């Protein structure tokens, strides 16, 4: 164990699988899919920072953007 506080998180494996399935690598996936700096995503993959709820929801397919004005 390297001492990173979030390294056992299920979302790290799911994120790695999503990046691998995309085929463009961490940098492109970070910028084009997650709209986050690659350094942030590398920290998530190391377990050094927690993966935010919105990214977790995206990984499991429950992420939705509501239409403007919807209730």
N, C-alpha and C positions, 0 to 999 in steps of 0.2 A: 504494500500500500504506500502510495507516494505522499499521503497526507493532504491531498486535495479534498475539501469537505463535501463535494458533490459527486465524487467519482463513481459511486455505485448507483447513480440515478438511471432509471430505465430510459429516460428521454435521451441520454447520451447515445445509447445504442440505436435508438430510433432515428436520431439525427444523422448518425454516421451512415446508417442504411439508406436514408433518403438522399444524402449527398452522393453515395456510391451509385445508387440507382439513377440519379440524374446524369452522372458521367462527366460533369464539367469541372469537378474539383471544388474544394472548400471556398476558394476566393470568388469564383463566379457564382456559386450557389448562394453564398453570403450576400453578395451585392445584388444579384438579379432576382432571387427567389425570396430571401428573408429580408432584404433591404437593410442589412446590418453590415458594419465593417468586418472584414475577415478576422481581425484580431479578437473581436468579441466572440465570434463563433469558435475560434481556436480555444479560447478560455473555457467556453461551454464544453467542448469536446475533451478537454483535460480534466474537467470537473472542478476547475478553479472558481467558477462563477455559476450561479444557478441559471437554468434555462427558464426564461419568462413564461408565464402562463399562456400568453397568446401564441407563442411558438410551440408549446406542448400541444395546445388545441389544434394547431395546424398539422402537427405530426400525426395525430390520431384522427384527423379528418373532421373535427367538429368545429372548425373555425369558420365563421360566417361574417361577412361585411353586410350590415343592414343598409337598405336603401335610404337615401335622405328623406326624412319625413315619415318613415315607418314607425310604428309603435310597437 
